[in-house]
Amino acid sequence: MAAEYYDFGPHKIPQSSVFYTTDLSFAFVNLRPIVPGHVLICPKREVKRVADLTAEEITEMWIIAQKLGRKLESYHKASSLTFVIQDGPQAGQSVPHVHIHILPRKSGDYENNDDIYDEINEKEEELKQRLKVDIEGNERSIEEMAQEANEYRKFVF
């Protein structure tokens, strides 16, 4: 039986937003996606830093990222992928739980290619501020996220 929710640092990710799980990892849709298909992969075990992951967790997360990235790129008719890990607060990590961002990319989606990193940092900072104070945000609804997760469940390995 699937978990009702998954822990992601201090957050509870509803099962409806999770579209792939293994014994060690899970993948879920992003509350504030930067581009269509922006998803996250993280270990089920709450691990703050990459150095604290087991060899099995690292291996599994990157195998999932590779396979899932290929599927997301095709599904979203993208031509490239950006994989991002922010490892620690000074690197922009706002959720103290290791996670890989996967972002399907298209030609011209950002005028300057590296601007995507600034936007990721802005979204992470917004999330960090939201944790401190309940402010109005641009989050998607649970229903929107569940609908996207349902689409991705159709093509996961």
DSSP file (Angstrom, degrees, kcal/mol; ACC not computed):
  #  RESIDUE AA STRUCTURE BP1 BP2  ACC     N-H-->O    O-->H-N    N-H-->O    O-->H-N    TCO  KAPPA ALPHA  PHI   PSI    X-CA   Y-CA   Z-CA
    1    1 A M              0   0    0      0, 0.0     2,-0.1     0, 0.0     0, 0.0   0.000 360.0 360.0 360.0 133.3    0.0    0.0    0.0
    2    2 A A        -     0   0    0      1,-0.1    13,-0.1     2,-0.1     2,-0.0  -0.341 360.0-100.8 -71.0 150.3    1.3    3.4   -1.0
    3    3 A A        -     0   0    0      1,-0.1    -1,-0.1    12,-0.1     3,-0.1  -0.352  20.6-129.7 -66.6 150.8    2.1    6.0    1.7
    4    4 A E  S    S-     0   0    0      1,-0.2    11,-2.2    10,-0.1     2,-0.3   0.847  90.0  -4.7 -69.8 -34.3   -0.5    8.7    2.2
    5    5 A Y  E     -A   14   0A   0      9,-0.3     2,-0.4    10,-0.1    -1,-0.2  -0.962  68.4-130.3-151.1 165.5    2.3   11.3    1.9
    6    6 A Y  E     -A   13   0A   0      7,-2.5     7,-3.3    -2,-0.3     2,-0.4  -0.957  26.4-117.6-121.2 140.3    6.1   11.4    1.6
    7    7 A D  E     +A   12   0A   0     -2,-0.4     2,-0.3     5,-0.2     5,-0.2  -0.619  29.4 175.9 -79.1 132.5    8.4   13.4    3.7
    8    8 A F  E >   -A   11   0A   0      3,-2.5     3,-2.2    -2,-0.4    89,-0.1  -0.791  66.9 -66.8-134.4  88.7   10.4   16.1    1.9
    9    9 A G  T 3  S-     0   0    0     -2,-0.3    -1,-0.3     1,-0.3    86,-0.1  -0.480 117.4 -16.7  58.5-130.1   12.3   17.9    4.6
   10   10 A P  T 3  S+     0   0    0      0, 0.0    -1,-0.3     0, 0.0     2,-0.2   0.502 124.2  92.6 -80.9  -2.4    9.7   19.7    6.6
   11   11 A H  E <   -A    8   0A   0     -3,-2.2    -3,-2.5     2,-0.0     2,-0.6  -0.571  67.4-140.8 -94.6 154.1    7.1   19.3    3.8
   12   12 A K  E     -A    7   0A   0     -5,-0.2    -5,-0.2    -2,-0.2    -3,-0.0  -0.969  15.5-155.0-111.2 116.6    4.5   16.5    3.3
   13   13 A I  E     -A    6   0A   0     -7,-3.3    -7,-2.5    -2,-0.6     5,-0.1  -0.831  21.4-123.9 -94.2 117.9    4.2   15.6   -0.4
   14   14 A P  E >>  -A    5   0A   0      0, 0.0     3,-2.2     0, 0.0     4,-0.6  -0.304  15.6-122.7 -61.8 143.3    0.8   14.1   -1.1
   15   15 A Q  G >4 S+     0   0    0    -11,-2.2     3,-1.2     1,-0.3   -10,-0.1   0.820 111.1  66.8 -54.0 -32.4    0.9   10.6   -2.6
   16   16 A S  G 34 S+     0   0    0    -12,-0.3    -1,-0.3     1,-0.3   133,-0.2   0.713  99.7  49.9 -65.4 -19.8   -1.2   12.0   -5.5
   17   17 A S  G <4 S+     0   0    0     -3,-2.2    12,-2.0   132,-0.1     2,-0.5   0.548  94.0  87.2 -92.8  -9.9    1.9   14.2   -6.5
   18   18 A V  E <<  +B   28   0B   0     -3,-1.2    10,-0.3    -4,-0.6     3,-0.1  -0.797  47.2 171.9 -93.8 126.7    4.3   11.3   -6.5
   19   19 A F  E     +     0   0B   0      8,-1.9     2,-0.3    -2,-0.5     9,-0.2   0.493  63.4  32.1-115.3  -5.0    4.4    9.4   -9.7
   20   20 A Y  E     +B   27   0B   0      7,-1.3     7,-2.8   137,-0.0     2,-0.3  -0.959  60.4 172.4-153.4 134.5    7.3    7.0   -9.2
   21   21 A T  E     +B   26   0B   0     -2,-0.3     2,-0.2     5,-0.2     5,-0.2  -0.978   5.9 176.4-139.2 153.6    8.7    5.2   -6.1
   22   22 A T        -     0   0    0      3,-2.6    -2,-0.0    -2,-0.3    22,-0.0  -0.744  55.0 -85.0-134.1-174.5   11.3    2.6   -5.4
   23   23 A D  S    S+     0   0    0     -2,-0.2     3,-0.0     1,-0.2    21,-0.0   0.822 128.1  24.8 -64.0 -29.0   12.5    1.1   -2.1
   24   24 A L  S    S+     0   0    0     20,-0.1    20,-3.5    32,-0.1    21,-0.6   0.675 122.4  32.0-110.6 -21.6   15.0    4.0   -1.7
   25   25 A S  E     - C   0  43B   0     18,-0.3    -3,-2.6    19,-0.1     2,-0.3  -0.834  50.5-160.0-137.2 166.7   13.6    7.0   -3.8
   26   26 A F  E     -BC  21  42B   0     16,-2.3    16,-2.4    -2,-0.3     2,-0.4  -0.990   9.0-148.9-147.5 153.2   10.6    8.8   -5.1
   27   27 A A  E     +BC  20  41B   0     -7,-2.8    -8,-1.9    -2,-0.3    -7,-1.3  -0.956  22.6 171.8-121.4 140.1    9.9   11.3   -7.9
   28   28 A F  E     -BC  18  40B   0     12,-2.3    12,-2.5    -2,-0.4   -10,-0.2  -0.967  34.8 -96.8-146.7 159.9    7.2   14.0   -7.7
   29   29 A V  E     - C   0  39B   0    -12,-2.0     2,-0.3    -2,-0.3    10,-0.2  -0.429  46.7-106.3 -76.9 154.0    5.9   17.0   -9.6
   30   30 A N        -     0   0    0      8,-1.3    -1,-0.1     1,-0.1     7,-0.1  -0.619   9.6-144.6 -88.1 136.8    7.1   20.4   -8.5
   31   31 A L  S    S+     0   0    0     -2,-0.3   109,-1.3     1,-0.3    -1,-0.1   0.873 102.6  25.4 -62.2 -39.2    4.8   22.8   -6.6
   32   32 A R  S    S-     0   0    0    107,-0.2    -1,-0.3    -3,-0.0   107,-0.1  -0.688  87.5-163.5-127.3  76.5    6.4   25.8   -8.5
   33   33 A P        -     0   0    0      0, 0.0    70,-0.0     0, 0.0     6,-0.0  -0.322  15.3-157.9 -67.2 143.6    7.7   24.4  -11.8
   34   34 A I  S    S+     0   0    0      1,-0.3    69,-0.1     2,-0.0    86,-0.0   0.841  82.1   5.5 -83.8 -40.3   10.2   26.6  -13.7
   35   35 A V  S >  S-     0   0    0     70,-0.0     3,-1.9     0, 0.0    -1,-0.3  -0.927 101.2 -75.8-136.3 159.8    9.4   24.9  -17.0
   36   36 A P  T 3  S+     0   0    0      0, 0.0     3,-0.1     0, 0.0    40,-0.1  -0.376 121.0  25.8 -57.0 132.6    6.8   22.3  -18.0
   37   37 A G  T 3  S+     0   0    0      1,-0.3     2,-0.6    66,-0.1    65,-0.1   0.473  78.4 155.1  91.9   3.9    7.9   18.9  -16.8
   38   38 A H    <   +     0   0    0     -3,-1.9    -8,-1.3    65,-0.1    -1,-0.3  -0.533  19.7 163.7 -67.2 112.5   10.0   20.3  -13.9
   39   39 A V  E     -CD  29 102B   0     63,-1.9    63,-2.5    -2,-0.6     2,-0.3  -0.789  29.0-133.3-128.0 169.5   10.1   17.4  -11.4
   40   40 A L  E     -CD  28 101B   0    -12,-2.5   -12,-2.3    -2,-0.3     2,-0.4  -0.945   8.1-163.4-126.9 147.1   12.1   16.3   -8.4
   41   41 A I  E     +CD  27 100B   0     59,-1.7    59,-2.7    -2,-0.3   -14,-0.2  -0.997  21.8 160.3-125.0 133.7   13.8   13.0   -7.3
   42   42 A C  E     -C   26   0B   0    -16,-2.4   -16,-2.3    -2,-0.4    57,-0.2  -0.980  41.4 -95.0-147.8 162.8   14.9   12.5   -3.7
   43   43 A P  E     -C   25   0B   0      0, 0.0   -18,-0.3     0, 0.0     4,-0.2  -0.462  27.1-130.7 -73.8 150.1   15.7    9.6   -1.4
   44   44 A K  S    S+     0   0    0    -20,-3.5     2,-0.3    -2,-0.1   -37,-0.2   0.866  94.5  77.4 -66.4 -35.1   12.9    8.4    0.9
   45   45 A R  S    S-     0   0    0    -21,-0.6     2,-0.8     1,-0.1   -21,-0.0  -0.606  98.8-113.9 -74.3 132.1   15.4    8.7    3.8
   46   46 A E        +     0   0    0     -2,-0.3     2,-0.4    51,-0.1    -2,-0.1  -0.574  47.0 169.6 -73.3 109.8   15.7   12.3    4.8
   47   47 A V        -     0   0    0     -2,-0.8    51,-3.6    -4,-0.2     6,-0.1  -0.989  23.3-162.6-125.5 125.1   19.3   13.2    3.9
   48   48 A K  S    S+     0   0    0     -2,-0.4     2,-0.3    49,-0.3    40,-0.3   0.869  71.1  32.1 -78.6 -37.2   20.4   16.8    4.1
   49   49 A R  S >  S-     0   0    0     47,-0.1     3,-1.7     1,-0.1     4,-0.3  -0.905  73.2-123.1-128.9 150.5   23.6   16.6    2.0
   50   50 A V  G >  S+     0   0    0     -2,-0.3     3,-2.0     1,-0.3    -1,-0.1   0.873 110.5  62.5 -56.0 -40.2   24.9   14.6   -0.9
   51   51 A A  G 3  S+     0   0    0      1,-0.3    -1,-0.3    -3,-0.0    -3,-0.0   0.705  99.0  57.1 -61.4 -18.7   27.9   13.4    1.1
   52   52 A D  G <  S+     0   0    0     -3,-1.7    -1,-0.3     2,-0.1    -2,-0.2   0.461  84.3 104.2 -93.2  -1.9   25.5   11.7    3.5
   53   53 A L  S <  S-     0   0    0     -3,-2.0     2,-0.1    -4,-0.3    -3,-0.0  -0.465  73.7-118.6 -74.8 150.2   23.8    9.5    0.8
   54   54 A T     >  -     0   0    0     -2,-0.1     4,-2.4     1,-0.1     5,-0.2  -0.454  27.0-109.5 -78.6 162.7   24.6    5.9    0.6
   55   55 A A  H  > S+     0   0    0      1,-0.2     4,-2.5     2,-0.2     5,-0.2   0.878 121.4  53.3 -59.4 -37.4   26.2    4.5   -2.6
   56   56 A E  H  > S+     0   0    0      2,-0.2     4,-2.6     1,-0.2    -1,-0.2   0.903 108.4  48.8 -66.0 -41.3   22.9    2.8   -3.4
   57   57 A E  H  > S+     0   0    0      2,-0.2     4,-2.6     1,-0.2     5,-0.2   0.927 112.9  47.4 -64.8 -44.5   20.9    6.0   -3.0
   58   58 A I  H  X S+     0   0    0     -4,-2.4     4,-2.1     2,-0.2     5,-0.2   0.950 114.4  46.6 -60.4 -49.8   23.2    8.0   -5.2
   59   59 A T  H  X S+     0   0    0     -4,-2.5     4,-2.1    -5,-0.2    -2,-0.2   0.934 114.4  46.5 -59.3 -48.8   23.2    5.3   -7.9
   60   60 A E  H  X S+     0   0    0     -4,-2.6     4,-2.6     1,-0.2     5,-0.2   0.916 110.3  52.2 -63.8 -44.2   19.4    4.8   -7.8
   61   61 A M  H  X S+     0   0    0     -4,-2.6     4,-2.5     1,-0.2    -1,-0.2   0.908 112.8  44.8 -60.3 -41.9   18.6    8.5   -7.9
   62   62 A W  H  X S+     0   0    0     -4,-2.1     4,-2.3     2,-0.2    -1,-0.2   0.832 111.2  52.3 -75.1 -30.9   20.9    9.1  -11.0
   63   63 A I  H  X S+     0   0    0     -4,-2.1     4,-2.4    -5,-0.2     5,-0.2   0.928 112.8  45.9 -66.1 -43.6   19.6    6.0  -12.8
   64   64 A I  H  X S+     0   0    0     -4,-2.6     4,-3.4     1,-0.2     5,-0.4   0.931 111.8  52.1 -61.8 -45.2   16.0    7.3  -12.2
   65   65 A A  H  X S+     0   0    0     -4,-2.5     4,-2.5    -5,-0.2     5,-0.2   0.905 110.7  48.3 -58.8 -42.5   17.1   10.8  -13.4
   66   66 A Q  H  X S+     0   0    0     -4,-2.3     4,-1.9     2,-0.2    -1,-0.2   0.958 118.1  38.7 -63.0 -51.5   18.6    9.4  -16.6
   67   67 A K  H  X S+     0   0    0     -4,-2.4     4,-1.8     2,-0.2    -2,-0.2   0.925 119.9  45.3 -67.3 -45.4   15.5    7.3  -17.5
   68   68 A L  H  X S+     0   0    0     -4,-3.4     4,-3.1    -5,-0.2     5,-0.2   0.899 109.9  55.5 -66.7 -40.6   12.9    9.8  -16.3
   69   69 A G  H  X S+     0   0    0     -4,-2.5     4,-2.7    -5,-0.4     5,-0.2   0.920 106.4  51.0 -57.0 -44.8   14.8   12.7  -18.0
   70   70 A R  H  X S+     0   0    0     -4,-1.9     4,-1.8    -5,-0.2    -1,-0.2   0.915 113.2  45.3 -58.9 -44.3   14.6   10.8  -21.3
   71   71 A K  H  X S+     0   0    0     -4,-1.8     4,-2.9     2,-0.2    -2,-0.2   0.917 114.0  47.9 -67.7 -43.7   10.9   10.2  -21.0
   72   72 A L  H  X S+     0   0    0     -4,-3.1     4,-2.6     2,-0.2     6,-0.3   0.894 108.9  54.3 -65.1 -39.7   10.2   13.8  -19.9
   73   73 A E  H  <>S+     0   0    0     -4,-2.7     5,-2.8    -5,-0.2    -1,-0.2   0.929 113.9  41.7 -59.3 -45.8   12.2   15.3  -22.7
   74   74 A S  H ><5S+     0   0    0     -4,-1.8     3,-1.5    -5,-0.2    -2,-0.2   0.941 114.2  51.2 -66.4 -48.3   10.2   13.2  -25.3
   75   75 A Y  H 3<5S+     0   0    0     -4,-2.9    -2,-0.2     1,-0.3    -1,-0.2   0.883 116.5  40.0 -58.1 -41.6    6.8   13.9  -23.6
   76   76 A H  T 3<5S-     0   0    0     -4,-2.6    -1,-0.3    -5,-0.2    -2,-0.2   0.286 109.3-121.5 -93.7  10.1    7.4   17.7  -23.5
   77   77 A K  T < 5 +     0   0    0     -3,-1.5    -3,-0.2     1,-0.1     2,-0.1   0.885  59.8 155.4  50.4  43.3    9.0   17.7  -27.0
   78   78 A A      < -     0   0    0     -5,-2.8    28,-0.2    -6,-0.3    -1,-0.1  -0.425  43.2-149.0 -91.8 171.2   12.1   19.2  -25.4
   79   79 A S  S    S+     0   0    0     26,-2.8     2,-0.3     1,-0.2    27,-0.2   0.451  73.8  16.2-120.4  -5.8   15.6   19.0  -26.9
   80   80 A S  E     -E  105   0B   0     25,-1.6    25,-3.0    -7,-0.1     2,-0.3  -0.934  64.0-131.2-156.2 174.0   17.7   19.0  -23.8
   81   81 A L  E     -E  104   0B   0     -2,-0.3     2,-0.5    23,-0.2    21,-0.0  -0.990   3.8-152.8-136.3 145.0   17.7   18.6  -20.0
   82   82 A T  E     -E  103   0B   0     21,-2.1    21,-2.4    -2,-0.3     2,-0.5  -0.986  11.9-166.5-113.6 128.0   19.0   20.5  -17.0
   83   83 A F  E     -E  102   0B   0     -2,-0.5     2,-0.4    19,-0.2    19,-0.2  -0.958  12.2-175.8-111.0 130.6   19.8   18.5  -13.9
   84   84 A V  E     +E  101   0B   0     17,-1.9    17,-3.1    -2,-0.5     2,-0.4  -0.990  16.9 177.5-134.3 134.5   20.3   20.5  -10.7
   85   85 A I        -     0   0    0     -2,-0.4     2,-0.7    15,-0.2    15,-0.1  -0.994  12.3-161.3-128.5 127.1   21.3   19.7   -7.2
   86   86 A Q        -     0   0    0     13,-0.4     2,-1.0    -2,-0.4    13,-0.2  -0.937  12.8-162.7-105.4 110.5   21.8   22.5   -4.6
   87   87 A D        -     0   0    0     -2,-0.7     3,-0.1     4,-0.1   -38,-0.1  -0.730  56.1  -9.0-104.9  87.2   23.9   20.9   -1.9
   88   88 A G  S > >S-     0   0    0     -2,-1.0     5,-1.9   -40,-0.3     3,-1.4  -0.159  88.2 -76.0 107.9 157.5   23.6   23.0    1.3
   89   89 A P  G > 5S+     0   0    0      0, 0.0     3,-1.6     0, 0.0    -1,-0.1   0.832 126.3  55.5 -60.8 -36.3   22.1   26.4    2.1
   90   90 A Q  G 3 5S+     0   0    0      1,-0.3    -2,-0.1     2,-0.1    -3,-0.0   0.685 104.5  56.0 -72.1 -14.9   24.9   28.5    0.6
   91   91 A A  G < 5S-     0   0    0     -3,-1.4    -1,-0.3     2,-0.1    -3,-0.1   0.379 129.5 -96.8 -92.1   1.9   24.3   26.6   -2.7
   92   92 A G  T < 5S+     0   0    0     -3,-1.6     2,-0.6     1,-0.3    -2,-0.1   0.504  70.7 153.2  97.6   5.5   20.6   27.7   -2.6
   93   93 A Q      < +     0   0    0     -5,-1.9    -1,-0.3     1,-0.2    -2,-0.1  -0.579  12.2 171.3 -73.2 114.7   19.2   24.6   -1.0
   94   94 A S        +     0   0    0     -2,-0.6    -1,-0.2     1,-0.2    -2,-0.0   0.713  65.7  59.5 -97.0 -23.7   16.0   25.7    0.7
   95   95 A V  S    S-     0   0    0      2,-0.1     2,-2.8   -86,-0.1    -1,-0.2  -0.931  82.4-138.6-105.6 118.2   14.6   22.2    1.6
   96   96 A P  S    S+     0   0    0      0, 0.0     2,-0.3     0, 0.0   -87,-0.2  -0.290  76.1  91.9 -77.5  61.0   17.1   20.3    3.8
   97   97 A H  S    S-     0   0    0     -2,-2.8   -49,-0.3   -49,-0.2    -2,-0.1  -0.907  85.9-108.3-152.1 118.0   16.6   17.0    1.9
   98   98 A V        +     0   0    0    -51,-3.6     2,-0.3    -2,-0.3   -51,-0.2  -0.180  49.4 165.2 -51.7 135.1   18.8   16.1   -1.1
   99   99 A H        -     0   0    0    -13,-0.2     2,-0.5   -57,-0.2   -13,-0.4  -0.987  32.9-137.8-154.3 148.6   16.9   16.3   -4.3
  100  100 A I  E     -D   41   0B   0    -59,-2.7   -59,-1.7    -2,-0.3     2,-0.4  -0.925  17.6-147.4-105.5 125.0   17.6   16.4   -8.1
  101  101 A H  E     -DE  40  84B   0    -17,-3.1   -17,-1.9    -2,-0.5     2,-0.5  -0.774  10.0-162.7 -85.2 135.1   15.7   18.9  -10.2
  102  102 A I  E     -DE  39  83B   0    -63,-2.5   -63,-1.9    -2,-0.4   -19,-0.2  -0.991   9.8-178.7-118.0 124.5   15.0   17.6  -13.7
  103  103 A L  E     - E   0  82B   0    -21,-2.4   -21,-2.1    -2,-0.5     2,-0.2  -0.945  21.4-141.3-127.5 109.9   14.0   20.4  -16.2
  104  104 A P  E     - E   0  81B   0      0, 0.0     2,-0.4     0, 0.0   -23,-0.2  -0.512  28.2-152.8 -66.0 135.0   13.1   19.6  -19.8
  105  105 A R  E     - E   0  80B   0    -25,-3.0   -26,-2.8    -2,-0.2   -25,-1.6  -0.873  14.9-168.4-119.4 145.8   14.6   22.4  -22.0
  106  106 A K    >   -     0   0    0     -2,-0.4     3,-2.1   -28,-0.2     4,-0.3  -0.916  41.1 -84.7-126.0 154.2   13.6   23.9  -25.3
  107  107 A S  T 3  S+     0   0    0     -2,-0.3   -27,-0.0     1,-0.3     0, 0.0  -0.366 115.0   9.6 -57.0 127.6   15.4   26.2  -27.6
  108  108 A G  T 3  S+     0   0    0      2,-0.3    -1,-0.3    -2,-0.1     3,-0.1   0.530  82.1 129.0  81.6   6.1   14.8   29.8  -26.5
  109  109 A D  S <  S+     0   0    0     -3,-2.1     2,-0.4     1,-0.2    -2,-0.1   0.808  84.4  24.5 -65.7 -25.0   13.1   28.9  -23.2
  110  110 A Y  S    S-     0   0    0     -4,-0.3    -2,-0.3     1,-0.1    -1,-0.2  -0.997  75.1-140.1-135.6 133.2   15.5   31.4  -21.6
  111  111 A E  S    S+     0   0    0     -2,-0.4     2,-0.6     1,-0.2    -1,-0.1   0.940 104.0  32.5 -56.7 -48.5   17.1   34.3  -23.4
  112  112 A N  S >  S-     0   0    0      1,-0.1     3,-2.6    -3,-0.1     4,-0.3  -0.960  88.0-140.8-108.3 117.7   20.4   33.6  -21.6
  113  113 A N  T >  S+     0   0    0     -2,-0.6     3,-1.4     1,-0.3     4,-0.2   0.826  98.2  54.6 -48.7 -43.7   20.6   29.8  -20.9
  114  114 A D  T >> S+     0   0    0      1,-0.3     3,-1.4     2,-0.2     4,-0.8   0.553  83.0  87.6 -74.5  -5.2   22.0   30.2  -17.4
  115  115 A D  H <> S+     0   0    0     -3,-2.6     4,-2.0     1,-0.3    -1,-0.3   0.744  73.8  73.4 -62.1 -21.4   19.1   32.4  -16.3
  116  116 A I  H <> S+     0   0    0     -3,-1.4     4,-2.3    -4,-0.3    -1,-0.3   0.853  91.6  55.2 -61.3 -32.8   17.3   29.2  -15.4
  117  117 A Y  H <> S+     0   0    0     -3,-1.4     4,-2.3     2,-0.2    -1,-0.2   0.875 105.6  51.3 -68.9 -36.6   19.6   28.9  -12.4
  118  118 A D  H  X S+     0   0    0     -4,-0.8     4,-2.3     2,-0.2    -2,-0.2   0.906 110.6  49.2 -64.0 -40.8   18.6   32.4  -11.2
  119  119 A E  H  X S+     0   0    0     -4,-2.0     4,-2.6     2,-0.2     5,-0.2   0.899 109.0  51.6 -67.7 -39.3   14.9   31.4  -11.5
  120  120 A I  H  X S+     0   0    0     -4,-2.3     4,-2.6     1,-0.2    -1,-0.2   0.942 111.0  48.9 -59.2 -46.0   15.5   28.2   -9.6
  121  121 A N  H  X S+     0   0    0     -4,-2.3     4,-2.4     1,-0.2    -2,-0.2   0.893 110.2  51.1 -61.5 -40.3   17.1   30.2   -6.8
  122  122 A E  H  X S+     0   0    0     -4,-2.3     4,-2.5     2,-0.2    -1,-0.2   0.929 111.5  47.0 -62.8 -45.3   14.2   32.7   -6.8
  123  123 A K  H  X S+     0   0    0     -4,-2.6     4,-2.2     1,-0.2    -2,-0.2   0.896 112.1  50.5 -64.0 -40.0   11.7   29.9   -6.5
  124  124 A E  H  X S+     0   0    0     -4,-2.6     4,-2.4    -5,-0.2    -1,-0.2   0.904 110.9  49.0 -63.4 -41.1   13.7   28.3   -3.7
  125  125 A E  H  X S+     0   0    0     -4,-2.4     4,-2.5     2,-0.2    -2,-0.2   0.896 109.2  52.4 -66.6 -39.9   13.9   31.6   -1.9
  126  126 A E  H  X S+     0   0    0     -4,-2.5     4,-2.3     2,-0.2    -2,-0.2   0.918 110.8  48.0 -59.3 -43.6   10.1   32.1   -2.2
  127  127 A L  H  X S+     0   0    0     -4,-2.2     4,-1.8     2,-0.2    -2,-0.2   0.915 110.1  51.6 -63.6 -43.0    9.6   28.7   -0.7
  128  128 A K  H  X S+     0   0    0     -4,-2.4     4,-1.1     1,-0.2    -2,-0.2   0.914 111.4  47.2 -59.8 -44.2   12.0   29.4    2.1
  129  129 A Q  H  X S+     0   0    0     -4,-2.5     4,-2.6     1,-0.2     3,-0.3   0.876 107.7  56.7 -65.5 -37.8   10.1   32.7    2.9
  130  130 A R  H  < S+     0   0    0     -4,-2.3    -1,-0.2     1,-0.2    -2,-0.2   0.856 101.6  56.7 -63.5 -33.8    6.8   30.8    2.7
  131  131 A L  H  < S+     0   0    0     -4,-1.8    -1,-0.2     1,-0.2    -2,-0.2   0.858 111.5  43.3 -63.8 -33.5    8.1   28.5    5.4
  132  132 A K  H  < S+     0   0    0     -4,-1.1     2,-0.4    -3,-0.3    -2,-0.2   0.892 130.6  13.1 -78.5 -41.3    8.7   31.5    7.6
  133  133 A V  S  < S-     0   0    0     -4,-2.6     2,-1.6     2,-0.0    -1,-0.3  -0.999  78.7-117.3-139.1 137.2    5.5   33.3    6.9
  134  134 A D        +     0   0    0     -2,-0.4     2,-0.2    -3,-0.1    -4,-0.1  -0.591  51.4 167.8 -77.7  91.9    2.3   32.1    5.2
  135  135 A I        -     0   0    0     -2,-1.6     2,-0.3     1,-0.1    -2,-0.0  -0.669  44.7 -91.4-105.0 161.1    2.3   34.4    2.2
  136  136 A E        +     0   0    0     -2,-0.2     2,-0.2     2,-0.1    -1,-0.1  -0.549  56.5 177.1 -69.1 127.9    0.3   34.3   -1.0
  137  137 A G        -     0   0    0     -2,-0.3    -1,-0.0     2,-0.0    -3,-0.0  -0.590  43.2-107.6-124.8-174.0    2.3   32.3   -3.6
  138  138 A N        +     0   0    0     -2,-0.2    -2,-0.1     2,-0.0     0, 0.0  -0.066  61.7 149.2-105.2  30.6    2.0   31.0   -7.1
  139  139 A E        -     0   0    0      1,-0.1     2,-0.2  -107,-0.1  -107,-0.2  -0.247  45.9-121.6 -66.8 152.0    1.6   27.4   -6.1
  140  140 A R        -     0   0    0   -109,-1.3    -1,-0.1     1,-0.1     2,-0.1  -0.539  34.7-100.1 -84.4 160.2   -0.4   25.0   -8.1
  141  141 A S     >  -     0   0    0     -2,-0.2     4,-2.3     1,-0.1     5,-0.2  -0.374  26.8-113.0 -76.9 160.8   -3.3   23.2   -6.6
  142  142 A I  H  > S+     0   0    0      1,-0.2     4,-2.5     2,-0.2     5,-0.2   0.869 119.8  55.0 -59.0 -36.8   -3.1   19.6   -5.4
  143  143 A E  H  > S+     0   0    0      2,-0.2     4,-2.3     1,-0.2    -1,-0.2   0.911 106.9  48.7 -64.8 -43.2   -5.5   18.7   -8.2
  144  144 A E  H  > S+     0   0    0      1,-0.2     4,-2.0     2,-0.2    -2,-0.2   0.918 113.7  46.9 -61.9 -43.2   -3.3   20.3  -10.8
  145  145 A M  H  X S+     0   0    0     -4,-2.3     4,-2.6     1,-0.2    -2,-0.2   0.899 111.0  51.6 -67.2 -40.1   -0.3   18.5   -9.5
  146  146 A A  H  X S+     0   0    0     -4,-2.5     4,-2.4     2,-0.2    -1,-0.2   0.889 108.1  52.8 -63.5 -39.3   -2.2   15.2   -9.2
  147  147 A Q  H  X S+     0   0    0     -4,-2.3     4,-1.6     2,-0.2    -1,-0.2   0.918 111.0  46.0 -63.3 -43.4   -3.3   15.5  -12.9
  148  148 A E  H  X S+     0   0    0     -4,-2.0     4,-2.0     1,-0.2    -2,-0.2   0.928 111.5  51.8 -64.6 -44.4    0.3   16.0  -14.0
  149  149 A A  H  X S+     0   0    0     -4,-2.6     4,-2.0     1,-0.2    -2,-0.2   0.891 106.3  55.2 -59.3 -39.7    1.6   13.1  -11.9
  150  150 A N  H  X S+     0   0    0     -4,-2.4     4,-0.8     1,-0.2    -1,-0.2   0.883 106.3  51.5 -61.0 -38.8   -1.1   10.9  -13.5
  151  151 A E  H >< S+     0   0    0     -4,-1.6     3,-0.8     1,-0.2     4,-0.4   0.924 111.1  47.0 -62.8 -44.4    0.2   11.8  -16.9
  152  152 A Y  H >X S+     0   0    0     -4,-2.0     3,-1.2     1,-0.2     4,-0.9   0.806 101.3  65.2 -70.7 -29.1    3.8   10.8  -15.9
  153  153 A R  H 3< S+     0   0    0     -4,-2.0     3,-0.3     1,-0.2    -1,-0.2   0.793  92.0  66.4 -61.1 -26.4    2.6    7.5  -14.3
  154  154 A K  T << S+     0   0    0     -3,-0.8    -1,-0.2    -4,-0.8    -2,-0.2   0.773 112.3  28.8 -67.5 -26.0    1.6    6.4  -17.8
  155  155 A F  T <4 S+     0   0    0     -3,-1.2    -1,-0.2    -4,-0.4    -2,-0.2   0.391  84.8 122.7-120.4   4.6    5.2    6.3  -19.1
  156  156 A V     <        0   0    0     -4,-0.9  -136,-0.0    -3,-0.3   -88,-0.0  -0.369 360.0 360.0 -68.6 155.1    7.3    5.6  -16.1
  157  157 A F              0   0    0     -2,-0.0    -1,-0.2  -137,-0.0    -4,-0.1   0.463 360.0 360.0 -59.0 360.0    9.5    2.5  -16.4
